[in-house]
Amino acid sequence: MPLIYCDYRRNSMSRGLHSSPRWWSRFLKTRRGYDESSDLQGPNDYQGPNDFHELTRNVHEPSNVDEPGDPVQLQEPSGVAPPIEIEYPIQCPRLWALIIGINAYSSKTPLRGAVPDANEMEQYLLNPLRVPEGQIHNLRDKGATRQAIIAAFEGLRDNVKIKYQDPILIYYAGHGGEIPKANTQALVPVDYKPGVIYPIPDRTVAALINGISKEHGNNITVIFDCCHSGSGTRGDGDTEESLVRSCELSPNDYPDGLDADVLKRNSGDHPEREAAMKPGARGGLHWAKGFATKDTNSHVLLAACRATEQAREDKETPQMFHGRFTTALLELLRGITQPDQFTYTDVLSKMPRIDGVNRTTAKSAQQYILDGGKAHGVTDGAQFTLYQSTAAAQAEEEPLGVFIAKGDNILPFTSLLEPKAGRDIPAFSNPAIAVQTRAGASHDLYVYAPLGGGKYGSAFRAVAEEMYTAGEGHPIKFVERAERSRAAYELVASEFEKGKLCLNVLETRATKYGFKRLPHAIDGSDAQELYRVLSAASHYHFHLNLYHPNNLIDNSIKIEFFQVEDKNGAGVYFPAGKNLHRAGKIECVVDVDSDPKYGMKVTNETPRPLHLYCFYFDHSDLSIDPLSELDPAGKTVHQKDYLLEQGTTFEMGCGRSNIPPLECQFPAGLDVTIGFLKFYFTSEVVDLSHVPQGSPFGSAVGRKLVRSTPRLRPVLGTVVIPVILKRK
């Protein structure tokens, strides 16, 4: 029985169920007015397309563009005034779009369905969504030159009518391809000429989207109905009934310095994020200033195919072709009866596999398969409460039953759940919702509290008891002096602020490098603040200590860490100096005045292609930041490209990578800080979006659960590397 798993260890029911971000609802729900206060709310700290707290905040506000439905000013004639008919204005959605469709290639095989697809997408926005024409920028055929496409992206960036976090849609239908040697995917403009007028490489596209995000926020959806690997030049090609949206590109199509001006114009960051990056605001490794909204943080991308697949268009009538992907997508969207409940996950799960290959879901009256396992942090004894639907869980309706995950039934990516003893489980339709309501076995976080017998004692005991009885988070134990050696932290009175507490660090993995205290104070009289900090600490240490040893990973994955430099000013960073990852750690002596930047290379020497996820655990403020793309949609019938194919190297913050470089910051008053890079290497897509957290010192996630029967044994391994930063 397939289940949907929602992790409630950090998100209580009162905050709402976060199964995934509502993407099309950003503008679909604007067809009618609604009370924003009734909208499902998410976390208070907006974190981009993976949370939906603000995705629908502004979408229903009236547009500034005049529409026929706006009120008409009537002139009252002399004599008896006729009855006045009151016309209520139609509320226009605040959606802005760039729609590109190209058929008329002269240097490559012309297409026949890209322009009709773009027209259909435009018509969908106009009706039924009622997006004003003035908010849609169209480029077709001869108008879709390289210069015009770049200008259209930057036009969105510079449009002063677009409010921050207004939804923005970018749609492209045409040829795509891969530039040989550079291993870079690209969009092909209508005036493309090999070695003369270049395609638009993905790095340029990423910079353009970053520019839009910098000005207007990351409520951006990008749809590409094209190939992106040149796969159309191999295997099955064009026929009279079907064309491939791919073309062969030239090795000379990516000269050094290409689009350097575009990269510069679209760098930088939004003022709100720049303020958060001021010196002393945070410590450790973070995105370099100017990159905080870049790439996967700035938008959600829906692509027609993987790098090894083809995007095709088929003949529907003697005179009309349409792309398979756009046709299926629009058919799905037009059939939505409750668009305000539609999510990115729904799109992926409901879209048919165009190539005709479908996975099957194993069903059994005796088995309940959770698509969450060791990789997700499921441990022995974890308890789950089942609901028939997301709505039932939100309303806290009567649950279907309670289930337990036990020992050997917890696999790398799935778990076989057992009903709790003495509970009868009624029949229910698939999939159900499994909400984690109690953590399983884990290493308790020990805190030495020498003040436990004083005025803070009752607060300490209340916090510890609450964390055990509520079932949220991972347990904390306050210990006496005899067990101080087991403790990760020591709560002490602040030397500088009366009534404040500080956390001394006792773990040797930090203290041996000179890091001995968190540079933050806690209000000892505020039980809520103490609970928040300790809860974050327990979450931090649980996921940092959750280790999955794998000799294949340990022996065949090479991780390099370099200082990087932009040598030609084109926004492309390359390693400058030796590999700083030595003897199992990364140690940097940082000249903060020179503002150094860093990047990584990860090489896969295993015999298997792997997915890669990377996090930075900052010991100075207990934050966990994702440094690579997360997969909040979890598993669907649509596979995701591997970041690490067998024998390949993945670059982060350097080379042709679209992932920005990193830089170091020191908390105020500290000359040494420490953090940990944690890498997950998996053979399957894993939803790890429950792992990141913001710092508790500053002012719900779901997974589709299906049984998987892979042909090869699943691979799961983690690597943890300490990062020691010392001020020069």
C-alpha positions, 0 to 999 in steps of 0.5 A, spaced: 500 500 500 503 506 497 503 512 502 505 519 502 510 521 508 510 527 511 515 529 516 512 532 522 518 532 527 519 539 526 513 542 523 507 541 528 500 540 525 498 548 527 503 550 521 500 546 516 502 540 512 507 542 506 506 536 501 510 540 496 510 547 493 503 550 489 506 552 483 500 552 478 496 555 483 500 561 483 496 564 478 490 558 477 487 560 483 486 568 481 480 566 477 476 568 483 477 572 489 479 568 495 480 570 502 488 570 503 487 568 510 484 562 509 490 560 504 494 554 507 500 557 510 507 555 510 514 557 514 515 564 516 522 564 513 521 564 505 526 559 502 524 559 495 521 555 490 521 549 495 516 552 500 510 556 498 509 561 504 509 567 499 508 563 492 500 566 492 501 572 496 501 577 491 498 573 485 491 575 486 492 583 487 489 587 481 494 588 475 496 595 473 494 593 466 487 596 464 482 591 462 475 591 458 472 589 465 475 595 469 469 600 471 466 604 466 465 612 467 458 613 465 456 621 463 449 622 466 445 625 460 440 631 461 433 629 463 432 623 466 438 618 468 437 611 465 438 606 470 445 604 471 448 597 470 454 596 475 459 592 472 464 589 477 471 589 475 474 582 473 480 581 478 486 580 473 492 575 476 499 578 477 502 573 472 507 575 467 510 571 462 515 570 456 513 565 451 518 563 446 516 558 440 521 557 434 519 553 427 523 557 422 530 555 423 534 556 417 541 553 419 538 547 422 532 542 421 525 547 421 520 545 426 513 545 425 510 544 432 514 549 437 510 555 434 503 552 435 505 550 442 507 557 444 501 559 441 497 554 445 500 556 452 499 563 451 491 562 449 491 558 456 494 564 460 489 568 456 483 564 457 481 561 462 487 564 467 485 571 464 492 574 464 492 581 461 495 581 454 500 586 456 503 582 461 505 576 456 511 578 452 511 573 445 517 571 441 515 567 435 520 565 429 524 571 426 522 575 432 526 570 436 533 572 435 539 571 440 539 578 441 531 579 442 531 573 447 536 575 451 533 582 451 526 579 453 529 576 459 532 582 461 526 586 460 522 582 465 528 584 470 527 591 468 519 591 468 517 596 474 510 594 474 512 587 477 512 586 484 516 582 488 514 575 488 509 576 483 509 569 479 513 569 472 512 564 467 518 563 462 516 558 456 521 555 450 519 551 445 524 550 439 531 546 438 536 545 444 542 541 444 549 540 447 555 544 445 561 539 444 567 539 448 564 544 453 559 539 455 554 545 456 546 545 454 544 550 450 537 553 447 538 555 439 535 562 437 532 562 430 538 566 427 543 561 430 549 560 425 555 555 427 561 559 430 558 566 428 551 567 432 552 562 438 546 558 441 544 561 448 548 556 453 545 554 460 550 558 464 547 565 460 540 562 461 541 561 469 544 568 469 538 571 466 534 568 471 538 570 476 537 577 474 530 576 474 530 573 481 534 579 484 529 584 482 522 580 483 524 574 487 524 567 486 517 565 484 519 563 477 517 557 473 521 555 467 518 550 462 523 548 456 520 543 451 526 541 447 532 537 448 538 539 451 543 534 450 543 533 442 540 526 443 536 528 437 542 527 432 543 520 435 538 514 434 531 515 432 531 521 428 526 525 424 520 522 420 514 525 416 510 524 422 515 526 428 520 531 429 526 531 434 527 538 438 534 537 438 540 539 433 547 538 433 552 544 435 559 546 433 565 545 438 566 553 436 559 555 439 562 557 446 568 561 446 572 564 452 568 570 455 561 569 451 556 573 454 561 576 459 557 582 459 550 578 460 553 575 466 555 581 469 549 585 468 545 580 472 550 578 478 548 581 484 543 580 490 537 583 492 538 588 498 534 584 503 539 578 502 545 583 502 543 585 509 543 578 511 550 577 508 553 583 512 560 581 516 558 578 522 551 576 521 553 569 520 559 565 520 562 559 516 561 557 508 555 561 504 554 563 497 558 568 495 555 575 495 551 576 489 549 569 488 544 568 494 538 567 489 542 564 483 540 558 479 536 552 483 534 557 488 531 562 483 526 558 480 523 551 478 524 548 472 520 543 468 523 540 462 520 535 457 526 530 457 532 527 461 539 528 457 539 521 454 532 522 452 528 526 446 523 531 446 519 530 440 513 533 436 508 529 432 503 530 426 496 531 429 493 533 422 496 534 415 497 541 417 499 541 425 504 538 429 504 539 437 510 537 442 508 531 446 510 534 453 506 541 452 500 537 449 500 533 455 502 538 460 496 543 457 491 537 457 493 536 465 492 543 467 486 544 463 482 539 466 484 541 473 478 542 477 481 545 484 487 549 481 489 552 488 490 545 490 495 543 485 503 542 486 509 541 482 509 534 485 502 533 482 504 535 475 510 530 475 505 524 478 500 526 473 503 527 467 504 520 463 511 518 461 511 520 453 515 514 451 510 509 453 514 506 459 510 506 466 512 504 473 508 499 477 506 500 484 506 494 488 500 493 492 498 488 498 493 488 503 498 486 508 504 491 506 504 498 507 510 501 503 513 508 505 517 511 500 522 514 506 528 510 509 535 510 512 536 516 507 531 520 510 532 519 517 527 514 519 530 510 524 527 504 529 521 505 532 519 511 528 511 512 529 507 514 523 499 516 523 495 515 517 490 519 514 486 518 507 488 525 504 492 531 505 486 535 507 484 530 512 491 531 515 490 538 515 483 538 519 486 533 524 480 528 522 480 521 525 486 517 522 486 511 519 491 508 524 498 508 527 504 504 524 511 503 526 517 502 522 522 497 525 529 495 524 530 490 518 524 493 515 527 500 514 531 500 507 535 505 504 529 509 501 523 505 503 520 502 509 515 496 510 511 499 516 507 495 521 500 497 524 501 498 531 499 492 536 492 492 537 489 496 532 485 495 526 486 498 519 480 500 515 481 499 507 483 506 504 484 508 497 491 509 495 496 513 496 494 515 503 498 520 508 503 517 513 505 523 518 511 522 522 508 523 529 514 520 533 521 520 532 525 513 532 531 511 536 537 516 535 543 518 539 540 523 544 543 530 545 546 531 552 547 537 555 550 539 561 547 544 565 550 546 572 545 551 573 540 546 573 539 546 580 538 554 580 533 558 577 533 555 570 532 548 573 525 548 572 525 551 565 530 545 563 526 540 566 520 542 562 523 543 556 526 536 556 520 533 558 516 536 553 521 534 547 520 527 550 512 527 551 510 531 544 514 526 540 517 532 536 524 532 534 530 528 537 530 527 545 535 532 549 537 529 556 540 534 561 546 531 565 550 532 571 557 533 572 558 525 572 556 525 565 559 531 562 564 527 558 558 525 554 555 532 553 555 536 546 554 542 550 554 546 556 549 551 558 552 557 562 551 564 564 553 569 559 559 573 562 557 579 558 549 579 558 545 579 565 540 574 565 543 570 558 545 563 557 551 561 552 552 554 549 559 552 551 561 546 546 564 540 549 565 536 543 572 534 541 571 534 534 570 542 534 574 544 541 580 540 538 580 546 533 579 551 538 572 552 537 569 552 544 563 557 544 557 558 540 557 566 539 550 567 541 546 568 547 539 565 550 534 569 554 534 564 560 527 566 562 524 565 556 522 558 555 520 558 548 527 561 546 530 555 550 526 550 547 527 553 540 534 553 540 535 546 543 530 543 538 534 546 533 540 543 536 537 536 536 535 536 529 542 539 527 546 533 531 541 528 529 542 529 521 549 531 522 551 524 526 546 520 521 552 516 518 551 511 512 558 507 511 559 505 504 566 502 502 564 503 495 563 511 496 569 511 501 574 508 496 571 511 489 568 518 490 574 523 490 572 530 493 576 536 492 576 543 495 579 549 492 580 556 492 577 559 486 578 565 482 575 569 476 581 570 472 578 573 466 572 577 469 567 573 465 564 570 472 567 563 471 571 561 476 577 556 476 581 553 481 587 557 483 591 553 488 592 546 491 586 541 493 585 543 501 581 537 502 587 533 506 587 528 511 579 528 511 578 535 513 578 542 510 582 547 513 583 554 511 586 560 513 582 566 510 584 573 509 577 576 510 580 583 506 581 579 500 574 576 500 576 569 497 571 564 494 571 557 494 569 551 489 569 543 489 570 538 484 566 531 486 569 525 481 565 518 481 570 513 480 564 507 482 561 503 477 554 506 478 551 513 476 549 517 482 545 522 485 549 527 489 546 532 495 550 536 499 549 540 505 553 545 510 552 544 517 554 551 521 557 549 528 557 557 529 549 558 529 546 551 528 544 552 521 544 547 515 544 550 508 543 546 502 549 547 497 546 543 491 539 542 488 534 538 493 528 534 490 522 536 494 517 532 489 521 526 491 520 520 487 515 520 481 514 516 474 519 521 471 526 520 473 531 525 474 538 526 471 544 523 475 549 529 477 554 524 477 555 519 471 560 513 472 567 516 471 565 524 471 566 530 475 561 534 478 563 541 479 560 546 484 562 553 484 567 553 479 568 551 471 562 551 467 558 549 473 551 553 474 552 552 482 555 559 485 562 559 489 562 559 496 565 564 501 567 564 508 565 569 514 566 569 521 561 571 526 563 577 530 568 576 535 571 569 533 577 568 529 576 560 528 569 557 526 567 550 524 562 547 520 561 540 516 560 539 509 556 532 508 555 529 502 549 524 500 550 519 494 544 515 492 542 511 486 535 513 487 532 520 487 531 522 495 527 527 498 532 531 503 528 537 504 526 536 511 534 536 513 535 544 512 534 549 517 535 556 519 539 558 525 535 558 531 538 565 533 535 569 528 529 573 529 512 540 513 515 536 507 512 530 504 514 524 500 511 520 495 511 513 497 511 507 492 515 501 492 521 500 488 524 494 485 530 496 482 534 492 478 541 493 482 542 493 489 540 500 492 546 505 493 546 509 499 553 513 502 554 519 506 561 523 507 562 528 512 568 533 512 570 538 517 571 545 515 576 549 519 576 556 518 581 561 521 582 568 520 589 570 518 
